[in-house]
Amino acid sequence: MTIKLYELLGNEDRRYSQFSWRAKMALVHKGADFEAIPLLLTDKETIAFANATSVPVMVDGGIVKTDSWDIAVYLDEAYPDAPSLFGGSIGEGVTRVINSWCDRAVNIAIGPLIARDVLDAAHPEDRDYFRESMEKMYKRTLEQVQEGREDRVINLYRTMDPVRTALRKGQSFICGDGPGYADFVVFSQFQWARVTSPFQLLAADDPVFDWRERMLDLHDGFARNTACYEVSGR
Ligand SMILES: N[C@@H](CCC(=O)N[C@@H](CS)C(=O)NCC(=O)O)C(=O)O
């Protein structure tokens, strides 16, 4: 049966929900048959059946999951014969830490660098809502949040140091020789930026840049082949 995955629809078909990218990468890794259903940020009606106000929302037969982490845990439990996302309970525990670190550090490092660009990447019908909710969160205008980003991108470089160090030690992915859910979580942040902003986040000589390229190459370029800003060296 085809799994349904609700995600966000942006301007010119940009799929800009980073949490949905986590779920989509997990589904592709699992080899699952799934259909991505794009909806507007302001369309809460379509996902009301799930008691959700945010995406991703996943429907697999009678099972409904409304959080990216829960989707990953469900997929590994429900489809144990497909390639693993966590590699067992120790991996799940460690990935949970990566998930929190990503939400609290990587997301926070990238968000202010692209905040105003994301407004343009949002669907025109969602822009008022997006600006209002984001400016309430940041307590500043999106223009003010993004201003001076060239001087602040160093914060992202520093934030990524644990990943960079591991890659320099010779592992190709955060999960080791092959990718797992921890890679999808961190990658989702860079994919969000790639889909919404032309701003250069990574230098081409950064090992994190090469890792991001490997992530984009997975599954015949599944993540590469999406509406985005493709600028070399970012
Ligand atoms: N913890 C949730 C977060 C989901 C989330 O915040 N999704 C955003 C899009 S990336 C959303 O739908 N926001 C709804 C809104 O701002 O109204 C998860 O991991 O799934």
The ligand as an SDF file (V2000), in Angstrom:
LIG
                    3D

 20 19  0  0  0  0  0  0  0  0999 V2000
    8.5350   18.5800   15.6320 N   0  0  0  0  0  0  0  0  0  0  0  0
    7.8660   18.5940   14.3840 C   0  0  0  0  0  0  0  0  0  0  0  0
    8.0140   19.9510   13.7390 C   0  0  0  0  0  0  0  0  0  0  0  0
    7.2180   20.0810   12.4750 C   0  0  0  0  0  0  0  0  0  0  0  0
    7.1770   21.5250   11.9580 C   0  0  0  0  0  0  0  0  0  0  0  0
    7.4560   22.4930   12.6740 O   0  0  0  0  0  0  0  0  0  0  0  0
    6.7790   21.6640   10.6880 N   0  0  0  0  0  0  0  0  0  0  0  0
    6.6220   22.9720   10.0670 C   0  0  0  0  0  0  0  0  0  0  0  0
    7.1160   22.9530    8.6390 C   0  0  0  0  0  0  0  0  0  0  0  0
    8.8240   22.5560    8.4900 S   0  0  0  0  0  0  0  0  0  0  0  0
    5.1380   23.3040   10.0180 C   0  0  0  0  0  0  0  0  0  0  0  0
    4.3630   22.5730    9.4520 O   0  0  0  0  0  0  0  0  0  0  0  0
    4.7260   24.4160   10.6440 N   0  0  0  0  0  0  0  0  0  0  0  0
    3.3380   24.8120   10.6780 C   0  0  0  0  0  0  0  0  0  0  0  0
    3.1210   26.2550   10.9690 C   0  0  0  0  0  0  0  0  0  0  0  0
    4.1110   26.9910   11.1600 O   0  0  0  0  0  0  0  0  0  0  0  0
    1.9780   26.6480   10.9760 O   0  0  0  0  0  0  0  0  0  0  0  0
    8.4610   17.4600   13.5160 C   0  0  0  0  0  0  0  0  0  0  0  0
    9.6360   17.1280   13.7100 O   0  0  0  0  0  0  0  0  0  0  0  0
    7.7500   16.9150   12.6840 O   0  0  0  0  0  0  0  0  0  0  0  0
  1  2  1  0
  2  3  1  0
  2 18  1  0
  3  4  1  0
  4  5  1  0
  5  6  2  0
  5  7  1  0
  7  8  1  0
  8  9  1  0
  8 11  1  0
  9 10  1  0
 11 12  2  0
 11 13  1  0
 13 14  1  0
 14 15  1  0
 15 16  2  0
 15 17  1  0
 18 19  2  0
 18 20  1  0
M  END
$$$$
